């Protein structure tokens, strides 16, 4: 035998020995079973599965706790064996047996569960005011929700079946059958597979419905809202839960508008034969609360207190309105300073009509450092490092910095944001940025310094004003001066933005609409001769058709006035084409392009799109879309000027939704391809197209 053969034989023996030891360990582990201790008593249990042990252990601990911390004896052992057997019988093992014996270490219980009983045929008997399948679903719900359950042949557990019958009864009573009963009639266990058929007998009794629902004591200001609740209730199934729900809703309506101490009671009388039930809701609204002052928890930092007091300042001296308070609450969370916030209105010096808005919560860790890898069809692979301090030097201001790199070159910025300028509702951001862009046949290096003052007026309306300056250098060995425009230029930029947003979410919208506009004046700062005005207008509308199927449409218009395209720096022009415009073209590629592939842009761009999407599985949507757009290059005399040379795209794509927006893969086909153009384009990016 060779050395190699010896080594192989020895290895085989080692593997065999290892398997034997593993098997022996498993056998001994099963023999050792489980144990539970309390005081001087130790109970060893074998014959049970791991999945059965947790509930069994809890039951044994309850019994040992009731017994106290005395010395274990035979009466206790016999009691524990009895309770263990009953536990298994209730759990679906009717032939379970439990033996006990005393040992030096305590009590030893040996369990033989026997064969489990399975649920057989389920039959409903009696009146059926609801579909039979729906009632069966309620009956089997507790059984089918068990872990590792066999859906086709579930185990019979008496407690689960009784709970299911209770759910059926509650469901019927919710429909107005207040005297409904659902009784289990199980048959004996039969057959080698231990099946137990059952019949659920249903007795509905008379049905009750809401008759005339009236209200007294409601504040006159809320009469329209409270009357709507009464109208909605009339004619619906009557039950006490629904009455309590209406009471809570009336109290909630009052609290939302300043009557924070409102209480509502209800008077009604049930007839023996069912029918309509007239209900009178009596509202005791109490005093309407005016916010006298704002206070914060002492544990908040100095910067956090400053921001909170400034954000909630508009409530001071005002009647409490939940909608306004909720808006300011969200604005405080938007700063990123807080992991948790809670507000509560407390009576001021015992006066129920005056309130102290008390703010408590928890601050986030102020300093975060992140690494952001990514990929975009236009910029290619990307990697960035970010730094953020949401409470810089305990002022409540946010210091942020980022350095990223892509195929277009490096980009870096530093910004400082004051979320409450002069303790007002305005925020102010100062930003210094440096950028290199060399994606095409030219290289641009630019620096910019800007100041932006913004305000969110309410949940829908926001606006900002900005001023800034930029210094840029463009170089190219291929492009002409007419193609690049000015190559060394400095601009002073002044402008503003406004947005009205009625979407349900700004990053993952399913319904609603928005419209936004921007105007910016760029003037020569150091004698480069560049001067123009740019305006942008865009909007979108999202319409849910069904729970999973939706329609969306959007449009954008951008124009530059005051100069022709060749007098405007190449990166300051408007472009079309790409994942956020006409998707049959690459980024910026709709319009004139040099032989080397550099988009030259223009002075006006128009884009419109329509899209249908369907959620094929959780967070994953399939979409089909159509786009149309154009690019113009004239000296526009009106912000609404645009070219009539329209280009189209039809296509399909996938969206996978993440908290920061969807990862989007779209392919747009060019149905009217021209010489030198691709038949279509594949886009991979983040965010919706509009």
C-alpha positions as CSV (number, residue, x, y, z in Angstrom):
1,X,0.0,0.0,0.0
2,X,1.4,3.4,-1.0
3,X,1.8,6.3,1.4
4,X,-1.0,8.1,-0.5
5,X,-3.3,5.1,0.0
6,X,-2.3,5.0,3.7
7,X,-3.2,8.7,4.1
8,X,-6.6,8.1,2.3
9,X,-7.4,5.1,4.5
10,X,-6.5,7.0,7.7
11,X,-8.6,10.0,6.6
12,X,-11.5,7.6,5.9
13,X,-11.2,6.2,9.4
14,X,-11.1,9.7,10.9
15,X,-14.2,10.7,9.0
16,X,-15.9,7.5,10.1
17,X,-14.9,8.0,13.8
18,X,-16.2,11.6,13.5
19,X,-19.6,10.4,12.3
20,X,-19.9,7.9,15.0
21,X,-19.0,10.5,17.7
22,X,-21.5,12.9,16.1
23,X,-24.3,10.3,16.1
24,X,-23.4,9.3,19.7
25,X,-23.5,13.0,20.7
26,X,-27.0,13.4,19.1
27,X,-28.3,10.2,20.9
28,X,-26.9,11.4,24.2
29,X,-28.2,14.9,23.6
30,X,-31.7,13.5,23.0
31,X,-31.4,11.3,26.1
32,X,-30.4,14.2,28.2
33,X,-33.5,16.1,27.1
34,X,-34.3,19.5,28.7
35,X,-34.5,20.7,32.3
36,X,-36.0,23.6,34.3
37,X,-35.0,24.8,37.8
38,X,-36.8,26.7,40.5
39,X,-35.6,27.0,44.0
40,X,-34.4,23.5,45.2
41,X,-36.4,21.7,42.4
42,X,-34.9,20.6,39.1
43,X,-37.1,18.9,36.6
44,X,-35.6,16.8,33.8
45,X,-37.8,16.2,30.7
46,X,-37.1,13.9,27.8
47,X,-39.2,12.7,24.8
48,X,-40.1,16.2,23.6
49,X,-39.1,18.1,20.4
50,X,-37.3,21.4,20.5
51,X,-40.3,23.2,19.0
52,X,-42.5,21.8,21.9
53,X,-40.2,22.7,24.7
54,X,-40.7,26.5,25.0
55,X,-44.4,26.4,25.8
56,X,-43.9,23.3,28.0
57,X,-41.1,25.0,29.9
58,X,-43.3,28.1,30.5
59,X,-46.1,25.8,31.9
60,X,-43.7,23.9,34.2
61,X,-42.3,27.2,35.5
62,X,-45.8,28.4,36.4
63,X,-46.4,25.2,38.3
64,X,-43.1,25.2,40.1
65,X,-43.7,28.9,41.1
66,X,-47.1,28.0,42.6
67,X,-45.4,25.1,44.5
68,X,-42.9,27.5,46.1
69,X,-39.2,26.9,46.8
70,X,-39.6,23.8,49.0
71,X,-38.0,20.3,48.6
72,X,-39.4,18.3,45.7
73,X,-41.5,15.3,46.5
74,X,-43.7,12.6,44.9
75,X,-47.0,14.6,45.0
76,X,-45.3,17.4,43.0
77,X,-43.9,14.9,40.5
78,X,-47.3,13.3,40.0
79,X,-48.9,16.8,39.6
80,X,-46.3,17.8,37.0
81,X,-46.8,14.6,35.0
82,X,-50.6,15.2,35.0
83,X,-50.2,18.8,33.8
84,X,-47.7,17.8,31.1
85,X,-50.1,15.1,29.8
86,X,-53.0,17.6,29.7
87,X,-50.7,20.1,27.9
88,X,-50.0,17.6,25.1
89,X,-53.7,16.5,24.8
90,X,-54.8,20.1,24.4
91,X,-52.0,20.6,21.8
92,X,-53.3,17.7,19.6
93,X,-51.8,14.5,21.0
94,X,-54.8,12.7,22.6
95,X,-52.8,9.5,23.4
96,X,-50.0,11.3,25.2
97,X,-48.5,9.6,28.2
98,X,-46.2,11.0,30.9
99,X,-44.2,8.9,33.5
100,X,-42.3,10.3,36.4
101,X,-39.7,9.1,38.8
102,X,-37.7,10.7,41.6
103,X,-33.9,11.1,41.1
104,X,-31.2,12.4,43.4
105,X,-31.0,15.5,41.1
106,X,-34.8,16.1,41.3
107,X,-37.8,14.9,39.2
108,X,-37.5,13.1,35.9
109,X,-40.4,13.2,33.4
110,X,-40.6,11.0,30.4
111,X,-43.1,12.0,27.7
112,X,-44.5,9.8,25.0
113,X,-46.6,12.1,22.8
114,X,-48.1,9.4,20.6
115,X,-49.6,10.3,17.2
116,X,-50.9,13.8,16.5
117,X,-54.5,14.4,15.5
118,X,-55.1,16.2,12.2
119,X,-58.0,18.4,11.1
120,X,-60.3,16.6,8.8
121,X,-63.4,17.8,7.0
122,X,-64.7,21.2,8.2
123,X,-68.5,21.7,7.8
124,X,-70.6,24.8,8.6
125,X,-74.1,24.4,9.8
126,X,-76.9,26.9,10.3
127,X,-77.5,30.4,8.8
128,X,-74.9,31.9,6.6
129,X,-75.1,35.7,6.4
130,X,-71.5,35.8,5.1
131,X,-69.8,33.6,2.4
132,X,-68.9,30.2,3.8
133,X,-65.3,30.4,2.6
134,X,-64.8,33.6,4.5
135,X,-66.1,32.1,7.8
136,X,-63.9,29.0,7.3
137,X,-61.0,31.3,6.9
138,X,-61.7,32.9,10.3
139,X,-62.2,29.5,11.9
140,X,-58.8,28.1,10.7
141,X,-56.8,31.3,11.1
142,X,-55.2,30.5,14.5
143,X,-54.4,27.0,13.4
144,X,-52.8,28.0,10.1
145,X,-50.8,30.7,11.7
146,X,-48.7,28.2,13.7
147,X,-45.1,27.8,12.9
148,X,-44.2,25.0,10.5
149,X,-47.9,24.1,10.0
150,X,-48.9,21.7,7.3
151,X,-51.4,23.8,5.3
152,X,-53.0,20.8,3.7
153,X,-53.3,18.7,6.8
154,X,-52.9,20.9,9.9
155,X,-52.7,19.6,13.4
156,X,-55.8,19.7,15.6
157,X,-55.2,22.0,18.6
158,X,-58.2,22.4,20.8
159,X,-57.3,25.9,21.9
160,X,-56.7,27.1,18.4
161,X,-60.1,25.7,17.1
162,X,-61.9,27.4,20.0
163,X,-60.1,30.6,19.3
164,X,-61.1,30.3,15.6
165,X,-64.8,29.8,16.6
166,X,-64.5,32.9,18.6
167,X,-63.3,34.8,15.6
168,X,-66.2,33.7,13.6
169,X,-68.6,34.8,16.3
170,X,-66.9,38.2,16.6
171,X,-67.1,38.6,12.8
172,X,-70.9,37.9,12.8
173,X,-71.4,40.3,15.7
174,X,-69.5,43.0,13.8
175,X,-72.1,42.6,11.0
176,X,-74.9,43.5,13.5
177,X,-75.8,39.9,14.7
178,X,-75.2,40.8,18.3
179,X,-76.5,37.5,19.7
180,X,-74.6,35.4,17.2
181,X,-73.1,32.1,18.5
182,X,-70.6,29.8,16.9
183,X,-70.2,26.4,18.5
184,X,-67.7,23.6,17.7
185,X,-69.1,20.1,17.3
186,X,-66.0,17.9,16.8
187,X,-66.4,14.3,15.7
188,X,-64.3,11.4,17.2
189,X,-60.9,10.8,15.8
190,X,-60.9,8.2,13.0
191,X,-58.7,6.5,10.5
192,X,-55.0,5.6,10.5
193,X,-54.0,9.2,9.9
194,X,-55.8,10.3,13.1
195,X,-58.2,12.8,11.4
196,X,-60.9,14.6,13.3
197,X,-63.8,16.1,11.4
198,X,-65.6,19.1,12.8
199,X,-68.9,21.0,12.4
200,X,-69.3,24.6,13.3
201,X,-72.9,25.3,14.2
202,X,-73.9,29.0,13.7
203,X,-76.9,30.7,15.2
204,X,-77.1,34.3,14.1
205,X,-80.1,35.6,15.9
206,X,-81.7,39.0,14.9
207,X,-79.7,41.7,13.0
208,X,-79.3,45.2,14.4
209,X,-78.5,48.3,12.2
210,X,-77.9,51.9,12.9
211,X,-81.1,53.9,12.7
212,X,-81.1,57.7,13.4
213,X,-77.7,58.8,14.7
214,X,-77.7,62.2,16.2
215,X,-75.3,64.4,18.1
216,X,-75.6,67.0,20.9
217,X,-73.0,69.3,22.4
218,X,-70.6,69.4,19.4
219,X,-68.9,72.8,18.9
220,X,-70.6,74.8,16.1
221,X,-67.2,75.1,14.3
222,X,-67.2,71.3,13.9
223,X,-70.8,70.8,13.0
224,X,-70.1,69.9,9.4
225,X,-67.4,67.3,10.3
226,X,-69.4,65.6,13.1
227,X,-72.6,65.5,11.0
228,X,-70.7,63.6,8.3
229,X,-69.8,60.9,10.9
230,X,-73.5,60.6,11.8
231,X,-74.5,60.3,8.1
232,X,-71.9,57.7,7.5
233,X,-73.1,55.5,10.4
234,X,-76.8,55.5,9.4
235,X,-77.9,52.2,7.9
236,X,-74.7,50.3,8.7
237,X,-74.5,47.2,10.9
238,X,-74.9,48.1,14.6
239,X,-72.4,46.9,17.2
240,X,-70.9,48.3,20.4
241,X,-67.4,48.4,18.8
242,X,-68.7,50.6,16.1
243,X,-70.4,52.9,18.7
244,X,-67.0,53.2,20.6
245,X,-65.2,53.8,17.3
246,X,-67.6,56.8,16.6
247,X,-67.1,58.1,20.1
248,X,-63.3,58.0,19.7
249,X,-63.6,59.6,16.3
250,X,-65.7,62.5,17.6
251,X,-63.2,63.1,20.4
252,X,-60.4,63.0,17.9
253,X,-62.2,65.6,15.7
254,X,-62.6,67.9,18.7
255,X,-58.9,67.3,19.8
256,X,-57.6,68.0,16.3
257,X,-59.1,71.5,16.5
258,X,-58.2,72.5,20.0
259,X,-60.8,70.9,22.2
260,X,-58.2,68.6,23.8
261,X,-60.3,67.5,26.8
262,X,-63.4,66.4,24.9
263,X,-65.3,63.3,26.0
264,X,-68.2,61.6,24.2
265,X,-70.9,59.3,25.6
266,X,-73.6,57.4,23.7
267,X,-77.2,56.5,24.6
268,X,-79.1,53.8,22.8
269,X,-81.6,51.0,23.5
270,X,-81.6,47.5,21.9
271,X,-84.9,45.8,20.9
272,X,-85.4,42.1,21.4
273,X,-86.2,41.4,17.8
274,X,-83.4,43.4,16.2
275,X,-84.0,46.1,13.7
276,X,-82.8,49.7,13.7
277,X,-81.1,51.2,16.8
278,X,-81.3,55.0,17.3
279,X,-78.2,56.4,19.0
280,X,-77.6,59.8,20.6
281,X,-73.9,60.9,20.9
282,X,-73.4,63.5,23.7
283,X,-70.2,65.5,23.3
284,X,-68.7,67.4,26.3
285,X,-66.1,69.5,24.5
286,X,-64.8,71.5,27.4
287,X,-62.4,74.4,26.9
288,X,-60.6,75.1,23.6
289,X,-56.9,75.2,24.3
290,X,-54.6,78.0,23.3
291,X,-50.9,77.3,23.4
292,X,-49.3,79.7,25.9
293,X,-45.7,78.5,25.6
294,X,-43.3,75.9,24.2
295,X,-41.0,73.9,26.5
296,X,-38.4,71.2,25.8
297,X,-37.0,68.4,27.8
298,X,-33.9,69.3,29.9
299,X,-31.9,66.5,28.3
300,X,-31.9,68.1,24.9
301,X,-28.6,69.8,23.8
302,X,-28.4,73.6,23.5
303,X,-28.5,73.3,19.7
304,X,-31.5,71.0,19.7
305,X,-33.5,73.3,22.0
306,X,-32.8,76.2,19.8
307,X,-34.1,74.4,16.7
308,X,-37.1,73.0,18.4
309,X,-38.2,76.3,20.0
310,X,-37.8,78.0,16.6
311,X,-39.7,75.3,14.6
312,X,-42.7,75.2,17.0
313,X,-42.7,79.0,17.6
314,X,-45.7,79.7,15.3
315,X,-47.9,77.8,17.7
316,X,-47.3,80.2,20.5
317,X,-50.5,82.2,21.3
318,X,-52.5,80.2,18.8
319,X,-55.5,77.9,19.2
320,X,-54.1,74.3,19.0
321,X,-54.6,72.8,15.5
322,X,-53.3,69.3,15.0
323,X,-52.6,69.8,11.3
324,X,-50.3,72.8,12.0
325,X,-48.6,71.0,14.9
326,X,-48.0,67.9,12.8
327,X,-46.5,70.0,10.0
328,X,-44.1,71.7,12.4
329,X,-43.3,68.3,13.9
330,X,-42.3,66.9,10.5
331,X,-40.2,70.0,9.8
332,X,-38.2,69.4,13.0
333,X,-37.6,65.8,12.1
334,X,-36.5,66.9,8.6
335,X,-33.4,68.5,10.2
336,X,-32.0,65.0,10.9
337,X,-31.2,66.0,14.5
338,X,-33.8,63.8,16.1
339,X,-34.3,60.0,16.2
340,X,-37.5,60.4,18.2
341,X,-39.9,63.3,19.1
342,X,-43.0,63.4,21.1
343,X,-45.3,66.4,21.9
344,X,-47.9,66.7,24.6
345,X,-50.1,69.7,25.6
346,X,-50.2,70.1,29.4
347,X,-52.6,72.5,31.2
348,X,-50.8,75.7,32.2
349,X,-51.1,76.4,35.9
350,X,-54.2,74.4,36.2
351,X,-56.0,76.4,33.5
352,X,-57.5,73.9,31.0
353,X,-57.9,76.6,28.4
354,X,-54.2,77.4,28.3
355,X,-51.5,74.9,27.2
356,X,-47.8,74.2,27.5
357,X,-46.6,72.3,24.5
358,X,-44.0,70.0,26.0
359,X,-41.5,68.4,23.6
360,X,-39.6,65.3,24.5
361,X,-37.6,62.8,22.5
362,X,-34.1,61.6,21.6
363,X,-31.4,63.2,19.5
364,X,-29.6,61.2,16.8
365,X,-25.8,60.7,16.9
366,X,-24.7,64.0,15.4
367,X,-21.7,62.8,13.4
368,X,-22.0,60.3,10.6
369,X,-19.5,59.2,8.0
370,X,-20.7,57.2,5.0
371,X,-19.3,55.5,1.9
372,X,-21.5,55.5,-1.1
373,X,-20.7,53.2,-4.1
374,X,-23.1,53.3,-7.1
375,X,-23.5,53.1,-10.8
376,X,-25.3,55.3,-13.3
377,X,-25.5,54.8,-17.1
378,X,-24.2,58.3,-17.7
379,X,-21.6,58.8,-15.0
380,X,-20.6,55.1,-14.9
381,X,-19.2,53.6,-11.6
382,X,-19.2,56.1,-8.7
383,X,-17.8,56.2,-5.2
384,X,-18.2,58.8,-2.6
385,X,-17.3,59.6,1.0
386,X,-19.7,61.8,3.0
387,X,-19.4,63.5,6.4
388,X,-22.3,65.1,8.3
389,X,-22.7,66.7,11.7
390,X,-26.3,67.7,12.4
391,X,-25.3,69.7,15.6
392,X,-22.1,71.4,14.7
393,X,-20.5,72.9,17.8
394,X,-23.8,72.5,19.6
395,X,-25.4,75.3,17.5
396,X,-28.1,73.2,15.8
397,X,-26.5,73.9,12.4
398,X,-25.6,71.1,10.0
399,X,-22.1,70.8,8.6
400,X,-21.8,68.5,5.6
401,X,-19.1,67.5,3.2
402,X,-18.8,65.1,0.3
403,X,-16.1,64.0,-2.0
404,X,-17.1,61.7,-4.9
405,X,-15.5,60.4,-8.1
406,X,-17.1,59.0,-11.3
407,X,-16.1,58.7,-14.9
408,X,-16.9,62.4,-15.3
409,X,-14.3,63.4,-12.7
410,X,-14.2,64.4,-9.0
411,X,-16.7,66.5,-7.3
412,X,-16.5,67.9,-3.8
413,X,-18.4,70.3,-1.6
414,X,-18.7,71.7,1.9
415,X,-22.0,73.2,3.2
416,X,-23.3,74.7,6.4
417,X,-27.1,74.8,7.0
418,X,-28.8,76.8,9.6
419,X,-32.3,75.3,9.9
420,X,-33.7,78.2,11.9
421,X,-32.2,81.6,10.7
422,X,-32.7,84.2,13.5
423,X,-35.0,81.6,15.2
424,X,-37.4,81.8,12.3
425,X,-39.0,79.3,9.9
426,X,-36.4,80.1,7.2
427,X,-33.3,77.9,6.7
428,X,-30.1,79.1,5.1
429,X,-27.4,77.1,3.4
430,X,-24.0,78.3,2.4
431,X,-22.2,75.9,0.0
432,X,-18.7,75.9,-1.5
433,X,-18.2,73.3,-4.3
434,X,-15.4,72.3,-6.7
435,X,-16.0,70.1,-9.8
436,X,-14.2,68.6,-12.7
437,X,-16.3,67.4,-15.7
438,X,-14.6,65.5,-18.5
439,X,-17.2,63.1,-19.7
440,X,-17.1,64.3,-23.4
441,X,-14.5,66.0,-25.7
442,X,-13.9,68.8,-23.3
443,X,-12.7,69.3,-19.7
444,X,-14.4,71.8,-17.4
445,X,-13.0,72.8,-14.0
446,X,-15.4,74.9,-11.9
447,X,-15.8,76.4,-8.4
448,X,-18.9,77.8,-7.0
449,X,-20.0,79.6,-3.8
450,X,-23.7,80.0,-3.1
451,X,-26.2,81.2,-0.5
452,X,-29.7,79.7,-0.4
453,X,-32.6,80.9,1.9
454,X,-35.6,78.6,1.9
455,X,-38.9,78.2,3.6
456,X,-41.6,75.5,3.7
457,X,-44.8,77.5,4.1
458,X,-47.0,74.5,4.6
459,X,-47.2,70.8,3.7
460,X,-47.6,71.6,0.0
461,X,-45.9,75.0,-0.6
462,X,-42.2,75.8,-0.4
463,X,-39.9,78.3,-2.0
464,X,-36.3,79.5,-1.9
465,X,-34.2,82.5,-3.0
466,X,-30.5,82.1,-3.9
467,X,-27.4,84.0,-4.9
468,X,-24.1,82.7,-6.0
469,X,-21.0,83.0,-8.0
470,X,-19.1,80.6,-10.2
471,X,-15.7,80.6,-11.9
472,X,-15.1,78.1,-14.7
473,X,-12.5,77.1,-17.2
474,X,-13.3,75.0,-20.3
475,X,-10.5,73.4,-22.4
476,X,-10.7,71.2,-25.5
477,X,-8.3,70.1,-28.2
478,X,-11.2,69.0,-30.5
479,X,-14.2,71.3,-30.1
480,X,-14.3,74.8,-31.6
481,X,-15.0,78.0,-29.7
482,X,-18.4,78.2,-31.3
483,X,-19.2,74.7,-30.0
484,X,-17.9,75.2,-26.4
485,X,-19.0,78.8,-26.0
486,X,-16.9,81.0,-23.6
487,X,-14.0,79.0,-22.2
488,X,-13.1,81.3,-19.2
489,X,-16.0,82.8,-17.5
490,X,-17.3,83.9,-14.1
491,X,-21.0,84.3,-13.4
492,X,-23.1,85.9,-10.7
493,X,-26.4,84.0,-10.3
494,X,-29.5,85.2,-8.7
495,X,-32.9,83.5,-8.7
496,X,-35.6,81.6,-7.0
497,X,-37.6,78.3,-6.8
498,X,-41.2,77.6,-5.9
499,X,-42.9,74.3,-5.6
500,X,-46.5,73.2,-4.8
501,X,-46.5,69.5,-4.0
502,X,-49.7,67.4,-3.3
503,X,-48.0,64.0,-3.7
504,X,-48.4,61.4,-1.0
505,X,-44.6,60.9,-1.1
506,X,-41.8,63.0,-2.7
507,X,-39.6,59.9,-3.4
508,X,-42.1,57.1,-3.9
509,X,-45.3,58.8,-5.1
510,X,-48.4,56.7,-5.8
511,X,-51.0,59.5,-6.0
512,X,-51.2,63.3,-6.2
513,X,-49.5,66.0,-8.3
514,X,-46.9,68.7,-8.1
515,X,-45.8,71.7,-10.1
516,X,-42.5,73.6,-9.7
517,X,-40.8,76.5,-11.2
518,X,-37.3,78.1,-11.2
519,X,-35.9,81.3,-12.7
520,X,-32.3,82.2,-12.6
521,X,-30.4,85.3,-13.9
522,X,-26.7,84.8,-14.8
523,X,-24.7,87.9,-15.4
524,X,-21.0,88.6,-16.3
525,X,-18.9,88.9,-13.1
526,X,-15.4,89.5,-14.5
527,X,-15.7,90.7,-18.1
528,X,-16.4,87.4,-19.9
529,X,-19.4,88.9,-21.6
530,X,-21.8,86.1,-20.7
531,X,-25.4,87.1,-19.7
532,X,-28.7,85.2,-19.9
533,X,-31.9,84.3,-18.0
534,X,-33.0,80.7,-17.6
535,X,-36.5,79.5,-16.6
536,X,-37.7,76.0,-15.8
537,X,-41.2,74.7,-15.3
538,X,-42.1,71.1,-14.6
539,X,-45.0,69.1,-13.1
540,X,-46.4,65.5,-12.8
541,X,-49.6,63.8,-11.9
542,X,-49.9,60.3,-10.3
543,X,-53.2,58.4,-10.5
544,X,-53.8,55.1,-8.8
545,X,-56.1,52.9,-10.9
546,X,-56.1,49.9,-8.6
547,X,-54.0,49.0,-5.5
548,X,-51.2,47.7,-7.8
549,X,-51.8,49.5,-11.1
550,X,-51.1,53.2,-11.6
551,X,-50.8,55.8,-14.3
552,X,-48.5,58.8,-14.2
553,X,-47.8,61.7,-16.6
554,X,-45.3,64.5,-16.4
555,X,-43.9,67.5,-18.4
556,X,-40.9,69.8,-18.3
557,X,-40.0,73.0,-20.1
558,X,-36.7,74.8,-19.9
559,X,-35.7,78.0,-21.9
560,X,-32.8,80.4,-22.0
561,X,-33.4,84.0,-23.0
562,X,-30.9,86.7,-23.9
563,X,-28.3,84.8,-25.9
564,X,-27.9,82.2,-28.6
565,X,-26.5,78.8,-27.9
566,X,-22.9,79.6,-29.1
567,X,-22.7,82.6,-26.7
568,X,-23.6,80.4,-23.7
569,X,-21.1,78.1,-21.9
570,X,-21.6,74.5,-23.0
571,X,-22.5,73.2,-19.6
572,X,-25.0,76.1,-19.0
573,X,-27.1,75.2,-22.0
574,X,-30.3,73.1,-21.8
575,X,-30.3,69.5,-22.9
576,X,-32.7,66.7,-23.7
577,X,-32.5,62.9,-23.7
578,X,-31.6,60.5,-20.9
579,X,-33.3,58.7,-18.0
580,X,-35.2,61.8,-16.9
581,X,-36.4,63.0,-20.3
582,X,-36.8,61.3,-23.7
583,X,-35.5,57.8,-22.9
584,X,-34.7,56.6,-26.5
585,X,-31.6,58.8,-26.3
586,X,-28.5,58.7,-24.1
587,X,-28.0,61.5,-21.5
588,X,-28.1,64.9,-23.3
589,X,-27.9,63.1,-26.7
590,X,-31.2,64.4,-28.2
591,X,-30.2,67.3,-30.5
592,X,-27.0,68.2,-32.2
593,X,-24.0,66.0,-31.3
594,X,-20.4,66.3,-32.6
595,X,-18.9,63.3,-34.6
596,X,-17.0,62.5,-31.4
597,X,-20.3,62.2,-29.4
598,X,-20.3,65.5,-27.5
599,X,-23.9,66.9,-27.1
600,X,-24.0,70.6,-27.9
601,X,-27.3,71.5,-26.2
602,X,-29.5,74.4,-27.0
603,X,-31.7,77.2,-25.6
604,X,-35.0,75.4,-25.1
605,X,-36.0,71.9,-24.2
606,X,-39.5,70.4,-24.0
607,X,-40.4,67.0,-22.6
608,X,-43.6,65.1,-21.8
609,X,-44.2,61.5,-20.8
610,X,-46.9,59.0,-19.8
611,X,-46.4,55.8,-18.0
612,X,-48.4,52.8,-16.8
613,X,-46.9,50.6,-14.0
614,X,-47.9,47.4,-12.3
615,X,-46.6,46.0,-9.0
616,X,-45.7,42.4,-9.9
617,X,-44.4,41.7,-6.4
618,X,-43.7,43.7,-3.2
619,X,-41.6,46.8,-4.1
620,X,-41.0,45.6,-7.7
621,X,-42.9,47.3,-10.6
622,X,-43.0,46.7,-14.3
623,X,-43.7,49.8,-16.4
624,X,-44.4,50.8,-20.0
625,X,-44.0,54.3,-21.1
626,X,-44.0,56.8,-24.0
627,X,-42.0,60.0,-24.2
628,X,-41.9,63.0,-26.5
629,X,-39.5,66.0,-26.6
630,X,-37.6,68.5,-28.6
631,X,-34.5,70.8,-28.4
632,X,-34.3,74.3,-29.8
633,X,-31.2,76.5,-30.4
634,X,-32.6,80.0,-31.2
635,X,-32.5,83.3,-29.3
636,X,-35.9,82.8,-27.5
637,X,-38.0,85.9,-26.9
638,X,-40.5,84.0,-24.6
639,X,-40.1,81.5,-21.8
640,X,-42.7,79.3,-23.7
641,X,-40.6,79.1,-26.9
642,X,-39.6,75.7,-28.1
643,X,-38.7,73.7,-31.2
644,X,-41.5,71.8,-33.1
645,X,-39.0,69.1,-34.1
646,X,-40.3,66.4,-31.8
647,X,-38.6,63.1,-31.1
648,X,-40.2,60.1,-29.4
649,X,-39.5,57.1,-27.2
650,X,-41.6,54.0,-26.4
651,X,-40.3,51.5,-23.9
652,X,-40.6,49.4,-20.8
653,X,-38.7,49.1,-17.5
654,X,-38.5,47.8,-14.0
655,X,-38.5,49.8,-10.7
656,X,-37.4,48.3,-7.4
657,X,-38.5,50.6,-4.6
658,X,-36.1,51.5,-1.8
659,X,-36.6,54.1,1.0
660,X,-34.6,56.8,-0.9
661,X,-36.3,56.1,-4.2
662,X,-36.5,53.4,-6.8
663,X,-33.6,51.7,-8.6
664,X,-34.8,52.1,-12.2
665,X,-33.9,50.1,-15.3
666,X,-35.6,51.5,-18.5
667,X,-35.1,50.7,-22.2
668,X,-36.4,53.3,-24.6
669,X,-36.9,52.5,-28.3
670,X,-36.5,55.1,-31.0
671,X,-39.4,54.6,-33.4
672,X,-38.2,57.2,-35.9
673,X,-34.5,56.6,-36.0
674,X,-32.3,59.0,-38.0
675,X,-28.9,58.6,-39.6
676,X,-26.2,58.2,-36.9
677,X,-28.7,57.5,-34.1
678,X,-29.1,54.3,-32.0
679,X,-32.2,52.3,-32.2
680,X,-32.7,52.8,-28.5
681,X,-31.0,53.2,-25.1
682,X,-30.8,51.3,-21.8
683,X,-30.8,53.4,-18.7
684,X,-29.9,52.4,-15.1
685,X,-30.4,55.1,-12.5
686,X,-32.2,56.0,-9.2
687,X,-35.4,57.9,-9.0
688,X,-38.6,58.3,-11.1
689,X,-38.4,59.9,-14.5
690,X,-40.6,62.8,-13.4
